[in-house]
Every structure is written in structure tokens, then in C-alpha cells.
Amino acid sequence: MTDKTMTPEEVVGRLRSGMTLGIGGWGSRRKPMALVRALLRSEITDLTVVSYGGPDVGLLAAAGRIRKLVAAFVTLDSIPLEPHFRAARESGAFALTELDEAMFMWGLQAAANRLPFMPVRAGLGSDVMTVNPGLRTVTSPYEDGETFVAVPALRMDAAFVHLNRADRLGNGQYLGPDPYFDDLFCEAADTAYVSCEQLVDRFARDTAPQSLLVSRHSVTGVVETPNGAHFTSCVPDHDRDEPFQKMYAATPWPAFAERFLSGKSEDDYQQAVRAWHEELR
């Protein structure tokens, strides 16, 4: 057994510019934001990012760290379109591969199972095929002869995910309503890093087995980051910080980055957030 605990800085120290990075969660829900913020404190750039996108993509896009994005959407959920992503995309700052949500999932499945592609019906007859001219179709070798989209594997160099609980060995538990495919991100990546709200020595005896989403065999490192999903939700530990999210969406990037992302650590960020909330009182 191996203790896999790390700091956010140690995780980022294992990454390199030009890598393909997967980021788990969904929109503005259970995103590994503390790891993303640690990445922003580094010099790493030129990334291919694979994500059901939210503010993780918005931050990296606004900071100029993305070379290519592979996504099914980029949303803040209560705010339909992530504004910093939109600004970067409209300026042509990076390339975009936009897939149907089901196609995206099967791309993760293909990578997790070490397959080059997965055949799916999703996408047929839609503009997904038009805006992604590199996509190919395959014909069933059986009597039906049906045509499918061959969704390429979304293989990644590294993946970040955030869970409610984890142990030092790399087993991760979600306590909310949805797994958000975080297990697939870990299995589809060469290395995977789990941040969590709380490290535990052991899971409770009455733990529902299906809540133990991520298994240690697919995890490289574990980081305890209380409130590390902020400002996204991580229920039941905390809801999305809606006032902060609205401020983020309405604030020019340089001003937001100067106030909240110019510190040297995650603690600096959390202190800046607390100070901002105090000003609202």
C-alpha cells in the first residue's frame, strides 16, 4: 500500500506544457478548482483540455493556457454560457472540438478501455459531423450493416477530478447526486489526481459501494483541498457560491485575476474570497 497524498504544487510539478489534460466535474459542479488554480500559478501552457466545461475552462481560457479544447459544452449552469470562455473563443484564441454529450462520454469510455474509438449513433444527422470534419463513420460488420459515428478515444496525459472524500491510497467517494464521469476521466488518463474536501483514514462500514467512485488503481495522487471546488458546488459539503459566480461572470478578467488569483497559494485565494464576502455584509 502506498500513501499518495500530495500538495497542489506537487501535482502541477508533474505536468508539462503541451500536455492533454482532462478535468472532471460537470459545468459549475464539483470541479477541481484548487488544482486548476495551482496550474494557473505555474508557467504551464499550450494545453489540450478535455472537459464537460465550466469555470475550469473559463479560467484557463482567459489566462491563455489552452491550445485546443475538447468539450460538450462550457457553462456555469445558472449562467448558460461561460463568459470568459466565450470571449476567448470569439477571439480565436484556441481550437475547439465540440462533441455531443453522449459522444464525449463514449470517447472517455474508449480511452478507459484502451480502444481507438467507440461506435455510437449520437451525432448522426447533426451538424456535429459538419463542424468536426475529422470524424469518421464505420459500418457494422454484421447483417444489419448499420452506420455509426466512430468517436475517437479521448486519451489524456493527466486528469484532475474533485470528490467529497478520499483516502491516502487514492480511493475516492462522491456523496452528491451524480458521479459526473469522474471515474472515466481517471481511467482514460495516464496519470490522475484526485482532490477532495476531506481525507479519511477509512470509509464507514455502512458506505454504499456505488459511492466509492474512483479506485486507487487509476489514481496517481490525492490532495486534500477543503472548499477546493469553490466556486462550483460540491454537495452535500457546499453549494455553488452563486454571488461569487455572478461577480466572476461580470468582472473583466484582469481585475478578477489580480484580486483573486495573484496570491502564492490556495490559502491566499480562500482568504480573498472570504474578504470579498465580508464586503457584501
C-alpha positions, 0 to 999 in steps of 0.5 A: 500500500502506498500513501499518495497524498500530495500538495497542489504544487506537487501535482502541477510539478508533474505536468508539462506544457503541451500536455492533454489534460482532462478535468472532471466535474460537470459545468459549475459542479464539483470541479477541481478548482484548487488544482486548476488554480495551482496550474494557473500559478505555474508557467504551464501552457499550450494545453489540450483540455478535455472537459464537460466545461465550466469555470475550469475552462473559463479560467484557463481560457482567459489566462491563455493556457489552452491550445485546443479544447475538447468539450460538450459544452462550457457553462456555469449552469445558472449562467448558460454560457461561460463568459470568459470562455466565450470571449476567448473563443470569439477571439480565436484564441484556441481550437475547439472540438465540440462533441455531443454529450453522449459522444464525449462520454463514449470517447472517455469510455474508449480511452478507459478501455484502451480502444481507438474509438467507440461506435455510437449513433449520437451525432448522426444527422447533426451538424456535429459531423459538419463542424468536426470534419475529422470524424469518421463513420464505420459500418457494422460488420454484421447483417444489419450493416448499420452506420455509426459515428466512430468517436475517437478515444479521448486519451489524456496525459493527466486528469484532475477530478474533485470528490467529497472524500478520499483516502491516502491510497487514492480511493475516492467517494462522491456523496452528491447526486451524480458521479459526473464521469469522474471515474472515466476521466481517471481511467482514460488518463495516464496519470490522475489526481484526485482532490477532495474536501476531506481525507479519511483514514477509512470509509464507514462500514455502512458506505454504499459501494456505488459511492466509492467512485474512483479506485486507487488503481487509476489514481496517481495522487490525492490532495486534500483541498477543503472548499477546493471546488469553490466556486462550483458546488460540491454537495452535500459539503457546499453549494455553488457560491452563486454571488461569487459566480455572478461577480466572476461572470461580470468582472473583466478578467484582469481585475478578477485575476489580480484580486483573486488569483495573484496570491502564492497559494490556495490559502491566499485565494480562500482568504480573498474570497472570504474578504470579498464576502465580508464586503457584501455584509 
